[in-house]
Amino acid sequence: MRIFNFFEKPKIEKEFYENGKLKIEATYKSEKKNGVEKGYHENGKLKYKAHWIDGKQDGEVISFDEDGILIL
């Protein structure tokens, strides 16, 4: 049984491309992805957005092309 810590603050982890631009930004809580994860193209435009709950993907990943336009 896991003990839940109500006072634990979410941690945001970021990964960057070699050019210094943001590649991935994800929120973790209790060492598991929790909340929104965003990935970015090398040009800085949003590539995808996904939602996580306790390390499990919740719903579909929303994807965008290199111009930031939603891919259906």
PQR file with spaces between the fields and no chain letter, atoms N, CA, C, O and H, PARSE charges and radii, in Angstrom:
ATOM       1  N    MET     1       0.844   -1.179    0.000 -0.4000 1.5000
ATOM       2  CA   MET     1       0.000    0.000    0.000 -0.0000 2.0000
ATOM       3  C    MET     1       0.884    1.234    0.000  0.5500 1.7000
ATOM       4  O    MET     1       1.826    1.338    0.785 -0.5500 1.4000
ATOM       5  N    ARG     2       0.572    2.166   -0.885 -0.4000 1.5000
ATOM       6  CA   ARG     2       1.354    3.386   -1.001 -0.0000 2.0000
ATOM       7  C    ARG     2       0.733    4.472   -0.128  0.5500 1.7000
ATOM       8  O    ARG     2      -0.487    4.634   -0.102 -0.5500 1.4000
ATOM       9  H    ARG     2      -0.194    2.081   -1.523  0.4000 1.0000
ATOM      10  N    ILE     3       1.570    5.205    0.579 -0.4000 1.5000
ATOM      11  CA   ILE     3       1.099    6.322    1.387 -0.0000 2.0000
ATOM      12  C    ILE     3       1.147    7.574    0.526  0.5500 1.7000
ATOM      13  O    ILE     3       2.186    7.906   -0.046 -0.5500 1.4000
ATOM      14  H    ILE     3       2.561    5.073    0.558  0.4000 1.0000
ATOM      15  N    PHE     4       0.030    8.259    0.439 -0.4000 1.5000
ATOM      16  CA   PHE     4      -0.071    9.455   -0.393 -0.0000 2.0000
ATOM      17  C    PHE     4       0.355   10.668    0.414  0.5500 1.7000
ATOM      18  O    PHE     4      -0.094   10.866    1.543 -0.5500 1.4000
ATOM      19  H    PHE     4      -0.814    7.990    0.903  0.4000 1.0000
ATOM      20  N    ASN     5       1.207   11.460   -0.164 -0.4000 1.5000
ATOM      21  CA   ASN     5       1.692   12.667    0.494 -0.0000 2.0000
ATOM      22  C    ASN     5       0.971   13.885   -0.099  0.5500 1.7000
ATOM      23  O    ASN     5       1.292   14.322   -1.204 -0.5500 1.4000
ATOM      24  H    ASN     5       1.571   11.299   -1.081  0.4000 1.0000
ATOM      25  N    PHE     6       0.011   14.421    0.631 -0.4000 1.5000
ATOM      26  CA   PHE     6      -0.766   15.565    0.156 -0.0000 2.0000
ATOM      27  C    PHE     6       0.074   16.836    0.025  0.5500 1.7000
ATOM      28  O    PHE     6      -0.301   17.764   -0.691 -0.5500 1.4000
ATOM      29  H    PHE     6      -0.249   14.066    1.529  0.4000 1.0000
ATOM      30  N    PHE     7       1.206   16.870    0.717 -0.4000 1.5000
ATOM      31  CA   PHE     7       2.020   18.078    0.737 -0.0000 2.0000
ATOM      32  C    PHE     7       3.125   18.063   -0.318  0.5500 1.7000
ATOM      33  O    PHE     7       3.849   19.047   -0.472 -0.5500 1.4000
ATOM      34  H    PHE     7       1.511   16.115    1.298  0.4000 1.0000
ATOM      35  N    GLU     8       3.255   16.971   -1.032 -0.4000 1.5000
ATOM      36  CA   GLU     8       4.286   16.878   -2.060 -0.0000 2.0000
ATOM      37  C    GLU     8       3.950   17.808   -3.228  0.5500 1.7000
ATOM      38  O    GLU     8       2.839   17.784   -3.756 -0.5500 1.4000
ATOM      39  H    GLU     8       2.667   16.172   -0.907  0.4000 1.0000
ATOM      40  N    LYS     9       4.918   18.616   -3.617 -0.4000 1.5000
ATOM      41  CA   LYS     9       4.710   19.544   -4.720 -0.0000 2.0000
ATOM      42  C    LYS     9       5.045   18.847   -6.040  0.5500 1.7000
ATOM      43  O    LYS     9       5.994   18.066   -6.117 -0.5500 1.4000
ATOM      44  H    LYS     9       5.821   18.636   -3.188  0.4000 1.0000
ATOM      45  N    PRO    10       4.260   19.136   -7.071 -0.5600 1.5000
ATOM      46  CA   PRO    10       4.591   18.594   -8.391  0.2800 2.0000
ATOM      47  C    PRO    10       5.944   19.125   -8.855  0.5500 1.7000
ATOM      48  O    PRO    10       6.329   20.248   -8.528 -0.5500 1.4000
ATOM      49  N    LYS    11       6.656   18.307   -9.619 -0.4000 1.5000
ATOM      50  CA   LYS    11       7.971   18.682  -10.134 -0.0000 2.0000
ATOM      51  C    LYS    11       7.869   18.751  -11.659  0.5500 1.7000
ATOM      52  O    LYS    11       7.341   17.836  -12.291 -0.5500 1.4000
ATOM      53  H    LYS    11       6.343   17.396   -9.885  0.4000 1.0000
ATOM      54  N    ILE    12       8.364   19.812  -12.232 -0.4000 1.5000
ATOM      55  CA   ILE    12       8.349   19.962  -13.683 -0.0000 2.0000
ATOM      56  C    ILE    12       9.738   19.639  -14.213  0.5500 1.7000
ATOM      57  O    ILE    12      10.732   20.242  -13.808 -0.5500 1.4000
ATOM      58  H    ILE    12       8.793   20.555  -11.719  0.4000 1.0000
ATOM      59  N    GLU    13       9.787   18.672  -15.130 -0.4000 1.5000
ATOM      60  CA   GLU    13      11.054   18.301  -15.762 -0.0000 2.0000
ATOM      61  C    GLU    13      11.045   18.791  -17.197  0.5500 1.7000
ATOM      62  O    GLU    13      10.029   18.715  -17.887 -0.5500 1.4000
ATOM      63  H    GLU    13       8.980   18.182  -15.459  0.4000 1.0000
ATOM      64  N    LYS    14      12.189   19.294  -17.638 -0.4000 1.5000
ATOM      65  CA   LYS    14      12.313   19.825  -18.991 -0.0000 2.0000
ATOM      66  C    LYS    14      13.501   19.187  -19.687  0.5500 1.7000
ATOM      67  O    LYS    14      14.538   18.921  -19.079 -0.5500 1.4000
ATOM      68  H    LYS    14      13.015   19.355  -17.077  0.4000 1.0000
ATOM      69  N    GLU    15      13.319   18.947  -20.983 -0.4000 1.5000
ATOM      70  CA   GLU    15      14.389   18.434  -21.834 -0.0000 2.0000
ATOM      71  C    GLU    15      14.549   19.428  -22.985  0.5500 1.7000
ATOM      72  O    GLU    15      13.567   19.983  -23.479 -0.5500 1.4000
ATOM      73  H    GLU    15      12.477   19.163  -21.477  0.4000 1.0000
ATOM      74  N    PHE    16      15.799   19.644  -23.407 -0.4000 1.5000
ATOM      75  CA   PHE    16      16.076   20.654  -24.411 -0.0000 2.0000
ATOM      76  C    PHE    16      16.785   20.068  -25.618  0.5500 1.7000
ATOM      77  O    PHE    16      17.513   19.082  -25.507 -0.5500 1.4000
ATOM      78  H    PHE    16      16.596   19.193  -23.006  0.4000 1.0000
ATOM      79  N    TYR    17      16.563   20.689  -26.785 -0.4000 1.5000
ATOM      80  CA   TYR    17      17.318   20.359  -27.986 -0.0000 2.0000
ATOM      81  C    TYR    17      18.735   20.908  -27.828  0.5500 1.7000
ATOM      82  O    TYR    17      18.997   21.725  -26.945 -0.5500 1.4000
ATOM      83  H    TYR    17      15.971   21.490  -26.875  0.4000 1.0000
ATOM      84  N    GLU    18      19.642   20.454  -28.687 -0.4000 1.5000
ATOM      85  CA   GLU    18      21.026   20.948  -28.640 -0.0000 2.0000
ATOM      86  C    GLU    18      21.091   22.453  -28.882  0.5500 1.7000
ATOM      87  O    GLU    18      22.016   23.116  -28.412 -0.5500 1.4000
ATOM      88  H    GLU    18      19.429   19.791  -29.405  0.4000 1.0000
ATOM      89  N    ASN    19      20.104   23.005  -29.620 -0.4000 1.5000
ATOM      90  CA   ASN    19      20.100   24.447  -29.891 -0.0000 2.0000
ATOM      91  C    ASN    19      19.575   25.262  -28.702  0.5500 1.7000
ATOM      92  O    ASN    19      19.497   26.489  -28.771 -0.5500 1.4000
ATOM      93  H    ASN    19      19.352   22.466  -30.001  0.4000 1.0000
ATOM      94  N    GLY    20      19.216   24.571  -27.612 -0.4000 1.5000
ATOM      95  CA   GLY    20      18.770   25.248  -26.398 -0.0000 2.0000
ATOM      96  C    GLY    20      17.268   25.428  -26.288  0.5500 1.7000
ATOM      97  O    GLY    20      16.768   25.844  -25.243 -0.5500 1.4000
ATOM      98  H    GLY    20      19.279   23.574  -27.556  0.4000 1.0000
ATOM      99  N    LYS    21      16.539   25.117  -27.359 -0.4000 1.5000
ATOM     100  CA   LYS    21      15.075   25.267  -27.309 -0.0000 2.0000
ATOM     101  C    LYS    21      14.443   24.090  -26.574  0.5500 1.7000
ATOM     102  O    LYS    21      14.953   22.970  -26.584 -0.5500 1.4000
ATOM     103  H    LYS    21      16.945   24.779  -28.208  0.4000 1.0000
ATOM     104  N    LEU    22      13.325   24.385  -25.942 -0.4000 1.5000
ATOM     105  CA   LEU    22      12.601   23.389  -25.165 -0.0000 2.0000
ATOM     106  C    LEU    22      12.096   22.257  -26.062  0.5500 1.7000
ATOM     107  O    LEU    22      11.510   22.512  -27.115 -0.5500 1.4000
ATOM     108  H    LEU    22      12.911   25.295  -25.934  0.4000 1.0000
ATOM     109  N    LYS    23      12.322   21.008  -25.648 -0.4000 1.5000
ATOM     110  CA   LYS    23      11.886   19.831  -26.397 -0.0000 2.0000
ATOM     111  C    LYS    23      10.676   19.179  -25.736  0.5500 1.7000
ATOM     112  O    LYS    23       9.680   18.890  -26.399 -0.5500 1.4000
ATOM     113  H    LYS    23      12.798   20.801  -24.793  0.4000 1.0000
ATOM     114  N    ILE    24      10.766   18.948  -24.426 -0.4000 1.5000
ATOM     115  CA   ILE    24       9.687   18.302  -23.677 -0.0000 2.0000
ATOM     116  C    ILE    24       9.571   18.945  -22.299  0.5500 1.7000
ATOM     117  O    ILE    24      10.573   19.277  -21.664 -0.5500 1.4000
ATOM     118  H    ILE    24      11.575   19.183  -23.887  0.4000 1.0000
ATOM     119  N    GLU    25       8.331   19.114  -21.850 -0.4000 1.5000
ATOM     120  CA   GLU    25       8.053   19.616  -20.508 -0.0000 2.0000
ATOM     121  C    GLU    25       6.977   18.710  -19.908  0.5500 1.7000
ATOM     122  O    GLU    25       5.894   18.570  -20.476 -0.5500 1.4000
ATOM     123  H    GLU    25       7.518   18.844  -22.366  0.4000 1.0000
ATOM     124  N    ALA    26       7.274   18.101  -18.769 -0.4000 1.5000
ATOM     125  CA   ALA    26       6.329   17.174  -18.146 -0.0000 2.0000
ATOM     126  C    ALA    26       6.291   17.393  -16.638  0.5500 1.7000
ATOM     127  O    ALA    26       7.296   17.755  -16.026 -0.5500 1.4000
ATOM     128  H    ALA    26       8.154   18.216  -18.308  0.4000 1.0000
ATOM     129  N    THR    27       5.128   17.171  -16.054 -0.4000 1.5000
ATOM     130  CA   THR    27       4.929   17.320  -14.622 -0.0000 2.0000
ATOM     131  C    THR    27       4.929   15.941  -13.971  0.5500 1.7000
ATOM     132  O    THR    27       4.287   15.009  -14.455 -0.5500 1.4000
ATOM     133  H    THR    27       4.312   16.877  -16.552  0.4000 1.0000
ATOM     134  N    TYR    28       5.663   15.831  -12.861 -0.4000 1.5000
ATOM     135  CA   TYR    28       5.752   14.574  -12.113 -0.0000 2.0000
ATOM     136  C    TYR    28       5.285   14.793  -10.685  0.5500 1.7000
ATOM     137  O    TYR    28       5.477   15.865  -10.111 -0.5500 1.4000
ATOM     138  H    TYR    28       6.184   16.588  -12.468  0.4000 1.0000
ATOM     139  N    LYS    29       4.676   13.775  -10.127 -0.4000 1.5000
ATOM     140  CA   LYS    29       4.319   13.760   -8.713 -0.0000 2.0000
ATOM     141  C    LYS    29       4.507   12.324   -8.244  0.5500 1.7000
ATOM     142  O    LYS    29       4.047   11.393   -8.904 -0.5500 1.4000
ATOM     143  H    LYS    29       4.519   12.904  -10.593  0.4000 1.0000
ATOM     144  N    SER    30       5.165   12.138   -7.133 -0.4000 1.5000
ATOM     145  CA   SER    30       5.512   10.810   -6.620 -0.0000 2.0000
ATOM     146  C    SER    30       6.272   10.007   -7.668  0.5500 1.7000
ATOM     147  O    SER    30       6.057    8.805   -7.826 -0.5500 1.4000
ATOM     148  H    SER    30       5.539   12.894   -6.596  0.4000 1.0000
ATOM     149  N    GLU    31       7.174   10.699   -8.388 -0.4000 1.5000
ATOM     150  CA   GLU    31       8.043   10.100   -9.398 -0.0000 2.0000
ATOM     151  C    GLU    31       7.289    9.506  -10.588  0.5500 1.7000
ATOM     152  O    GLU    31       7.851    8.696  -11.326 -0.5500 1.4000
ATOM     153  H    GLU    31       7.349   11.676   -8.259  0.4000 1.0000
ATOM     154  N    LYS    32       6.030    9.892  -10.785 -0.4000 1.5000
ATOM     155  CA   LYS    32       5.231    9.440  -11.918 -0.0000 2.0000
ATOM     156  C    LYS    32       4.700   10.661  -12.651  0.5500 1.7000
ATOM     157  O    LYS    32       4.421   11.696  -12.046 -0.5500 1.4000
ATOM     158  H    LYS    32       5.574   10.550  -10.186  0.4000 1.0000
ATOM     159  N    LYS    33       4.564   10.521  -13.982 -0.4000 1.5000
ATOM     160  CA   LYS    33       3.982   11.623  -14.739 -0.0000 2.0000
ATOM     161  C    LYS    33       2.573   11.871  -14.232  0.5500 1.7000
ATOM     162  O    LYS    33       1.781   10.943  -14.066 -0.5500 1.4000
ATOM     163  H    LYS    33       4.791    9.680  -14.473  0.4000 1.0000
ATOM     164  N    ASN    34       2.277   13.136  -13.990 -0.4000 1.5000
ATOM     165  CA   ASN    34       0.980   13.539  -13.472 -0.0000 2.0000
ATOM     166  C    ASN    34       0.679   14.932  -13.991  0.5500 1.7000
ATOM     167  O    ASN    34       1.365   15.891  -13.638 -0.5500 1.4000
ATOM     168  H    ASN    34       2.920   13.889  -14.124  0.4000 1.0000
ATOM     169  N    GLY    35      -0.324   15.047  -14.811 -0.4000 1.5000
ATOM     170  CA   GLY    35      -0.654   16.344  -15.381 -0.0000 2.0000
ATOM     171  C    GLY    35      -0.347   16.378  -16.861  0.5500 1.7000
ATOM     172  O    GLY    35      -0.356   15.348  -17.535 -0.5500 1.4000
ATOM     173  H    GLY    35      -0.882   14.268  -15.098  0.4000 1.0000
ATOM     174  N    VAL    36      -0.078   17.561  -17.357 -0.4000 1.5000
ATOM     175  CA   VAL    36       0.120   17.759  -18.791 -0.0000 2.0000
ATOM     176  C    VAL    36       1.589   17.579  -19.168  0.5500 1.7000
ATOM     177  O    VAL    36       2.486   18.066  -18.479 -0.5500 1.4000
ATOM     178  H    VAL    36      -0.071   18.398  -16.810  0.4000 1.0000
ATOM     179  N    GLU    37       1.817   16.874  -20.268 -0.4000 1.5000
ATOM     180  CA   GLU    37       3.132   16.767  -20.887 -0.0000 2.0000
ATOM     181  C    GLU    37       3.034   17.444  -22.250  0.5500 1.7000
ATOM     182  O    GLU    37       2.098   17.196  -23.010 -0.5500 1.4000
ATOM     183  H    GLU    37       1.089   16.478  -20.827  0.4000 1.0000
ATOM     184  N    LYS    38       4.006   18.300  -22.552 -0.4000 1.5000
ATOM     185  CA   LYS    38       4.023   18.981  -23.844 -0.0000 2.0000
ATOM     186  C    LYS    38       5.357   18.719  -24.523  0.5500 1.7000
ATOM     187  O    LYS    38       6.416   18.799  -23.901 -0.5500 1.4000
ATOM     188  H    LYS    38       4.766   18.502  -21.934  0.4000 1.0000
ATOM     189  N    GLY    39       5.287   18.406  -25.812 -0.4000 1.5000
ATOM     190  CA   GLY    39       6.482   18.241  -26.631 -0.0000 2.0000
ATOM     191  C    GLY    39       6.492   19.337  -27.684  0.5500 1.7000
ATOM     192  O    GLY    39       5.441   19.780  -28.147 -0.5500 1.4000
ATOM     193  H    GLY    39       4.426   18.341  -26.317  0.4000 1.0000
ATOM     194  N    TYR    40       7.688   19.768  -28.057 -0.4000 1.5000
ATOM     195  CA   TYR    40       7.823   20.885  -28.984 -0.0000 2.0000
ATOM     196  C    TYR    40       8.709   20.499  -30.169  0.5500 1.7000
ATOM     197  O    TYR    40       9.656   19.725  -30.029 -0.5500 1.4000
ATOM     198  H    TYR    40       8.542   19.407  -27.681  0.4000 1.0000
ATOM     199  N    HIS    41       8.381   21.055  -31.336 -0.4000 1.5000
ATOM     200  CA   HIS    41       9.243   20.918  -32.500 -0.0000 2.0000
ATOM     201  C    HIS    41      10.492   21.748  -32.251  0.5500 1.7000
ATOM     202  O    HIS    41      10.517   22.598  -31.362 -0.5500 1.4000
ATOM     203  H    HIS    41       7.611   21.683  -31.449  0.4000 1.0000
ATOM     204  N    GLU    42      11.531   21.496  -33.044 -0.4000 1.5000
ATOM     205  CA   GLU    42      12.775   22.242  -32.884 -0.0000 2.0000
ATOM     206  C    GLU    42      12.603   23.731  -33.169  0.5500 1.7000
ATOM     207  O    GLU    42      13.412   24.546  -32.724 -0.5500 1.4000
ATOM     208  H    GLU    42      11.511   20.805  -33.767  0.4000 1.0000
ATOM     209  N    ASN    43      11.554   24.089  -33.906 -0.4000 1.5000
ATOM     210  CA   ASN    43      11.294   25.504  -34.194 -0.0000 2.0000
ATOM     211  C    ASN    43      10.536   26.199  -33.050  0.5500 1.7000
ATOM     212  O    ASN    43      10.238   27.390  -33.133 -0.5500 1.4000
ATOM     213  H    ASN    43      10.897   23.427  -34.267  0.4000 1.0000
ATOM     214  N    GLY    44      10.227   25.447  -31.984 -0.4000 1.5000
ATOM     215  CA   GLY    44       9.574   26.021  -30.811 -0.0000 2.0000
ATOM     216  C    GLY    44       8.064   25.879  -30.798  0.5500 1.7000
ATOM     217  O    GLY    44       7.428   26.173  -29.785 -0.5500 1.4000
ATOM     218  H    GLY    44      10.470   24.479  -31.916  0.4000 1.0000
ATOM     219  N    LYS    45       7.477   25.433  -31.901 -0.4000 1.5000
ATOM     220  CA   LYS    45       6.015   25.247  -31.971 -0.0000 2.0000
ATOM     221  C    LYS    45       5.627   23.954  -31.255  0.5500 1.7000
ATOM     222  O    LYS    45       6.386   22.986  -31.219 -0.5500 1.4000
ATOM     223  H    LYS    45       7.993   25.194  -32.723  0.4000 1.0000
ATOM     224  N    LEU    46       4.426   23.970  -30.690 -0.4000 1.5000
ATOM     225  CA   LEU    46       3.905   22.807  -29.978 -0.0000 2.0000
ATOM     226  C    LEU    46       3.800   21.608  -30.917  0.5500 1.7000
ATOM     227  O    LEU    46       3.260   21.728  -32.017 -0.5500 1.4000
ATOM     228  H    LEU    46       3.809   24.756  -30.719  0.4000 1.0000
ATOM     229  N    LYS    47       4.314   20.450  -30.488 -0.4000 1.5000
ATOM     230  CA   LYS    47       4.303   19.210  -31.279 -0.0000 2.0000
ATOM     231  C    LYS    47       3.194   18.272  -30.808  0.5500 1.7000
ATOM     232  O    LYS    47       2.480   17.684  -31.620 -0.5500 1.4000
ATOM     233  H    LYS    47       4.753   20.353  -29.595  0.4000 1.0000
ATOM     234  N    TYR    48       3.058   18.138  -29.481 -0.4000 1.5000
ATOM     235  CA   TYR    48       2.005   17.295  -28.915 -0.0000 2.0000
ATOM     236  C    TYR    48       1.685   17.721  -27.499  0.5500 1.7000
ATOM     237  O    TYR    48       2.460   18.415  -26.840 -0.5500 1.4000
ATOM     238  H    TYR    48       3.639   18.615  -28.821  0.4000 1.0000
ATOM     239  N    LYS    49       0.524   17.287  -27.053 -0.4000 1.5000
ATOM     240  CA   LYS    49       0.097   17.519  -25.676 -0.0000 2.0000
ATOM     241  C    LYS    49      -0.591   16.247  -25.198  0.5500 1.7000
ATOM     242  O    LYS    49      -1.443   15.694  -25.893 -0.5500 1.4000
ATOM     243  H    LYS    49      -0.105   16.724  -27.588  0.4000 1.0000
ATOM     244  N    ALA    50      -0.219   15.788  -24.013 -0.4000 1.5000
ATOM     245  CA   ALA    50      -0.805   14.572  -23.443 -0.0000 2.0000
ATOM     246  C    ALA    50      -1.076   14.793  -21.960  0.5500 1.7000
ATOM     247  O    ALA    50      -0.395   15.587  -21.310 -0.5500 1.4000
ATOM     248  H    ALA    50       0.473   16.237  -23.448  0.4000 1.0000
ATOM     249  N    HIS    51      -2.062   14.096  -21.433 -0.4000 1.5000
ATOM     250  CA   HIS    51      -2.398   14.200  -20.015 -0.0000 2.0000
ATOM     251  C    HIS    51      -2.094   12.874  -19.332  0.5500 1.7000
ATOM     252  O    HIS    51      -2.384   11.810  -19.879 -0.5500 1.4000
ATOM     253  H    HIS    51      -2.615   13.451  -21.961  0.4000 1.0000
ATOM     254  N    TRP    52      -1.515   12.934  -18.142 -0.4000 1.5000
ATOM     255  CA   TRP    52      -1.115   11.738  -17.389 -0.0000 2.0000
ATOM     256  C    TRP    52      -1.713   11.773  -15.986  0.5500 1.7000
ATOM     257  O    TRP    52      -1.832   12.834  -15.374 -0.5500 1.4000
ATOM     258  H    TRP    52      -1.280   13.799  -17.697  0.4000 1.0000
ATOM     259  N    ILE    53      -2.088   10.594  -15.485 -0.4000 1.5000
ATOM     260  CA   ILE    53      -2.537   10.433  -14.102 -0.0000 2.0000
ATOM     261  C    ILE    53      -1.802    9.224  -13.520  0.5500 1.7000
ATOM     262  O    ILE    53      -1.935    8.106  -14.018 -0.5500 1.4000
ATOM     263  H    ILE    53      -1.991    9.731  -15.982  0.4000 1.0000
ATOM     264  N    ASP    54      -1.038    9.460  -12.476 -0.4000 1.5000
ATOM     265  CA   ASP    54      -0.264    8.403  -11.804 -0.0000 2.0000
ATOM     266  C    ASP    54       0.533    7.531  -12.765  0.5500 1.7000
ATOM     267  O    ASP    54       0.547    6.307  -12.636 -0.5500 1.4000
ATOM     268  H    ASP    54      -0.931   10.368  -12.072  0.4000 1.0000
ATOM     269  N    GLY    55       1.200    8.170  -13.735 -0.4000 1.5000
ATOM     270  CA   GLY    55       2.081    7.451  -14.647 -0.0000 2.0000
ATOM     271  C    GLY    55       1.384    6.759  -15.805  0.5500 1.7000
ATOM     272  O    GLY    55       2.027    6.062  -16.589 -0.5500 1.4000
ATOM     273  H    GLY    55       1.189    9.164  -13.840  0.4000 1.0000
ATOM     274  N    LYS    56       0.075    6.945  -15.919 -0.4000 1.5000
ATOM     275  CA   LYS    56      -0.675    6.327  -17.014 -0.0000 2.0000
ATOM     276  C    LYS    56      -1.294    7.428  -17.871  0.5500 1.7000
ATOM     277  O    LYS    56      -1.860    8.397  -17.365 -0.5500 1.4000
ATOM     278  H    LYS    56      -0.447    7.512  -15.282  0.4000 1.0000
ATOM     279  N    GLN    57      -1.168    7.248  -19.181 -0.4000 1.5000
ATOM     280  CA   GLN    57      -1.728    8.232  -20.099 -0.0000 2.0000
ATOM     281  C    GLN    57      -3.240    8.254  -19.971  0.5500 1.7000
ATOM     282  O    GLN    57      -3.887    7.207  -19.968 -0.5500 1.4000
ATOM     283  H    GLN    57      -0.709    6.461  -19.593  0.4000 1.0000
ATOM     284  N    ASP    58      -3.797    9.446  -19.866 -0.4000 1.5000
ATOM     285  CA   ASP    58      -5.234    9.637  -19.709 -0.0000 2.0000
ATOM     286  C    ASP    58      -5.766   10.361  -20.945  0.5500 1.7000
ATOM     287  O    ASP    58      -5.572   11.567  -21.095 -0.5500 1.4000
ATOM     288  H    ASP    58      -3.271   10.296  -19.869  0.4000 1.0000
ATOM     289  N    GLY    59      -6.427    9.631  -21.814 -0.4000 1.5000
ATOM     290  CA   GLY    59      -6.956   10.231  -23.037 -0.0000 2.0000
ATOM     291  C    GLY    59      -5.978   10.130  -24.181  0.5500 1.7000
ATOM     292  O    GLY    59      -4.967    9.431  -24.109 -0.5500 1.4000
ATOM     293  H    GLY    59      -6.585    8.651  -21.692  0.4000 1.0000
ATOM     294  N    GLU    60      -6.306   10.847  -25.239 -0.4000 1.5000
ATOM     295  CA   GLU    60      -5.502   10.798  -26.448 -0.0000 2.0000
ATOM     296  C    GLU    60      -4.431   11.881  -26.456  0.5500 1.7000
ATOM     297  O    GLU    60      -4.550   12.913  -25.796 -0.5500 1.4000
ATOM     298  H    GLU    60      -7.127   11.415  -25.297  0.4000 1.0000
ATOM     299  N    VAL    61      -3.384   11.610  -27.224 -0.4000 1.5000
ATOM     300  CA   VAL    61      -2.343   12.608  -27.441 -0.0000 2.0000
ATOM     301  C    VAL    61      -2.824   13.516  -28.565  0.5500 1.7000
ATOM     302  O    VAL    61      -3.266   13.041  -29.611 -0.5500 1.4000
ATOM     303  H    VAL    61      -3.287   10.772  -27.761  0.4000 1.0000
ATOM     304  N    ILE    62      -2.737   14.809  -28.344 -0.4000 1.5000
ATOM     305  CA   ILE    62      -3.116   15.796  -29.356 -0.0000 2.0000
ATOM     306  C    ILE    62      -1.833   16.220  -30.060  0.5500 1.7000
ATOM     307  O    ILE    62      -0.899   16.700  -29.418 -0.5500 1.4000
ATOM     308  H    ILE    62      -2.379   15.195  -27.493  0.4000 1.0000
ATOM     309  N    SER    63      -1.787   16.043  -31.383 -0.4000 1.5000
ATOM     310  CA   SER    63      -0.573   16.316  -32.155 -0.0000 2.0000
ATOM     311  C    SER    63      -0.734   17.535  -33.056  0.5500 1.7000
ATOM     312  O    SER    63      -1.825   17.848  -33.532 -0.5500 1.4000
ATOM     313  H    SER    63      -2.546   15.653  -31.904  0.4000 1.0000
ATOM     314  N    PHE    64       0.400   18.215  -33.275 -0.4000 1.5000
ATOM     315  CA   PHE    64       0.438   19.420  -34.094 -0.0000 2.0000
ATOM     316  C    PHE    64       1.587   19.313  -35.087  0.5500 1.7000
ATOM     317  O    PHE    64       2.620   18.718  -34.781 -0.5500 1.4000
ATOM     318  H    PHE    64       1.286   17.961  -32.888  0.4000 1.0000
ATOM     319  N    ASP    65       1.412   19.891  -36.285 -0.4000 1.5000
ATOM     320  CA   ASP    65       2.488   19.874  -37.266 -0.0000 2.0000
ATOM     321  C    ASP    65       3.509   20.960  -36.929  0.5500 1.7000
ATOM     322  O    ASP    65       3.361   21.671  -35.935 -0.5500 1.4000
ATOM     323  H    ASP    65       0.572   20.375  -36.534  0.4000 1.0000
ATOM     324  N    GLU    66       4.548   21.085  -37.764 -0.4000 1.5000
ATOM     325  CA   GLU    66       5.634   22.037  -37.474 -0.0000 2.0000
ATOM     326  C    GLU    66       5.195   23.496  -37.520  0.5500 1.7000
ATOM     327  O    GLU    66       5.922   24.375  -37.058 -0.5500 1.4000
ATOM     328  H    GLU    66       4.668   20.508  -38.571  0.4000 1.0000
ATOM     329  N    ASP    67       4.020   23.759  -38.070 -0.4000 1.5000
ATOM     330  CA   ASP    67       3.473   25.112  -38.076 -0.0000 2.0000
ATOM     331  C    ASP    67       2.540   25.359  -36.889  0.5500 1.7000
ATOM     332  O    ASP    67       1.980   26.446  -36.746 -0.5500 1.4000
ATOM     333  H    ASP    67       3.429   23.044  -38.445  0.4000 1.0000
ATOM     334  N    GLY    68       2.379   24.340  -36.039 -0.4000 1.5000
ATOM     335  CA   GLY    68       1.514   24.463  -34.869 -0.0000 2.0000
ATOM     336  C    GLY    68       0.046   24.199  -35.150  0.5500 1.7000
ATOM     337  O    GLY    68      -0.816   24.511  -34.329 -0.5500 1.4000
ATOM     338  H    GLY    68       2.835   23.457  -36.155  0.4000 1.0000
ATOM     339  N    ILE    69      -0.239   23.617  -36.323 -0.4000 1.5000
ATOM     340  CA   ILE    69      -1.624   23.334  -36.715 -0.0000 2.0000
ATOM     341  C    ILE    69      -2.003   21.928  -36.265  0.5500 1.7000
ATOM     342  O    ILE    69      -1.248   20.973  -36.451 -0.5500 1.4000
ATOM     343  H    ILE    69       0.461   23.364  -36.990  0.4000 1.0000
ATOM     344  N    LEU    70      -3.176   21.823  -35.676 -0.4000 1.5000
ATOM     345  CA   LEU    70      -3.683   20.550  -35.156 -0.0000 2.0000
ATOM     346  C    LEU    70      -3.746   19.499  -36.255  0.5500 1.7000
ATOM     347  O    LEU    70      -4.257   19.756  -37.345 -0.5500 1.4000
ATOM     348  H    LEU    70      -3.790   22.599  -35.525  0.4000 1.0000
ATOM     349  N    ILE    71      -3.218   18.303  -35.957 -0.4000 1.5000
ATOM     350  CA   ILE    71      -3.286   17.171  -36.883 -0.0000 2.0000
ATOM     351  C    ILE    71      -4.488   16.339  -36.475  0.5500 1.7000
ATOM     352  O    ILE    71      -4.584   15.872  -35.340 -0.5500 1.4000
ATOM     353  H    ILE    71      -2.803   18.094  -35.071  0.4000 1.0000
ATOM     354  N    LEU    72      -5.397   16.161  -37.413 -0.4000 1.5000
ATOM     355  CA   LEU    72      -6.625   15.387  -37.129 -0.0000 2.0000
ATOM     356  C    LEU    72      -6.458   13.935  -37.514  0.5500 1.7000
ATOM     357  O    LEU    72      -7.385   13.142  -37.347 -0.5500 1.4000
ATOM     358  H    LEU    72      -5.318   16.540  -38.335  0.4000 1.0000
